[in-house]
Amino acid sequence: MAASFHLFFIIFLSGFAAFPIFSFVYANANTTQHSWTPINHHLYHSGEGLIEKIKSLVHRHPDKLTVETIQAGTKDYKADITVVTYSQNWEQSGDKSKLRILLSFGQHTRELISSELALRILSALGEEQFPPEMDAASLHDTLENVVIKIVPMENLNGRKIVDAGELCERRNGRGVDLNRNWAVNWGKKEKDYDPAEEYPGTAPFSEPETQIMREIAVSFNPHIWVSVHSGTNGLFMPYDHKKSTPDGLPSQRMRELLDELNVLYCSNRCLVGSGGTAVGYLAHGPATDYMYDVVRVPMAFTFEIYGDDKASGADCFKMFNPIDQTTFKRVMDQWCASFFTLFKLGPVCLM
């Protein structure tokens, strides 16, 4: 940290937005605040270690899972994104009648729990660790008519910074918030805009990570998109950049699905609705709004899977991630089960 800081108060922090939950934070444009609680390496992998573990899992199940690494960038800055695809029958994986689901984890790098959930879901898809109250037969029935693409760590470059000790970092390897770099209301700044948290880049899709994610989305053309974050407990739908939801039946169906997940897995305690309305502030240039408005994904969501509202704003690891085994397991089981319910109910909601 530099010798002098500016202390200020902000109302709220969720994974997809930028601001700490009822906490004081130190702002500094040139550095990231160190956390008080260190990473629990008994629970959490390093970024590169998690990717290697996922690749090993995929290689054990070539009948169900494939993996590829997509690269983009310039000579000055490059990014790699690992993508895992699940299908029960590869001969039918291109069948346009199948439900296509695209999941992204680890966009904000201090939210380690997000990518750990990706590993947990992939372990279930590989039938190595079933979700609670689900066996092989019910898993096959749920997944028979779906193809799922999972990006377990969208922001590996930024994650390396976190693994090196900057536990409050959320941006990519050159200081851009990837969830402000999409071409929906890009570049607009609220009064409490903080470039150390929300810098949107020099232009929409200036970053190789968002370029790769856009290409994946356009080519895959999913029916369902979920971006997974932490910072609170919430089930959000468009819009994040304005205080409204889309009109019509698609919006109604999204809300009904989120309400059901809230009852089943949040004990009706998750924030539910549009991000811009539910959390009380706006996020400009967000991925989920782009997926809905531009890619035309029928059901586009942001899930916030954990938040410690009693943690100090400077204690980022504790604020965004469970720090004990019991809570970690509960979050993994709860949200893994919620995704498999999403896989099951998605086709019904889209009928």
Salt bridges, closest charged atoms under 4 A:
GLU48 OE2 - LYS160 NZ 3.67
ASP63 OD2 - LYS64 NZ 3.06
GLU111 OE2 - HIS108 ND1 3.47
GLU111 OE1 - HIS229 ND1 3.06
GLU116 OE1 - HIS45 ND1 3.10
GLU127 OE2 - HIS140 NE2 2.62
GLU128 OE2 - ARG60 NE 2.78
GLU128 OE2 - HIS61 NE2 2.64
ASP163 OD1 - ARG159 NE 3.01
GLU166 OE2 - HIS34 NE2 3.55
GLU169 OE2 - ARG171 NE 2.78
ASP177 OD1 - HIS108 NE2 2.76
ASP177 OD2 - ARG170 NH2 2.45
ASP177 OD2 - ARG180 NH1 3.86
GLU190 OE2 - HIS284 NE2 2.60
GLU197 OE1 - ARG110 NH2 2.85
GLU198 OE2 - ARG180 NE 2.95
GLU207 OE1 - ARG174 NE 2.69
ASP259 OD1 - ARG255 NE 2.95
ASP289 OD2 - HIS241 ND1 2.66
ASP308 OD2 - LYS318 NZ 2.80
ASP309 OD1 - LYS310 NZ 3.92
ASP333 OD1 - ARG120 NH2 3.03
ASP333 OD2 - LYS329 NZ 2.66
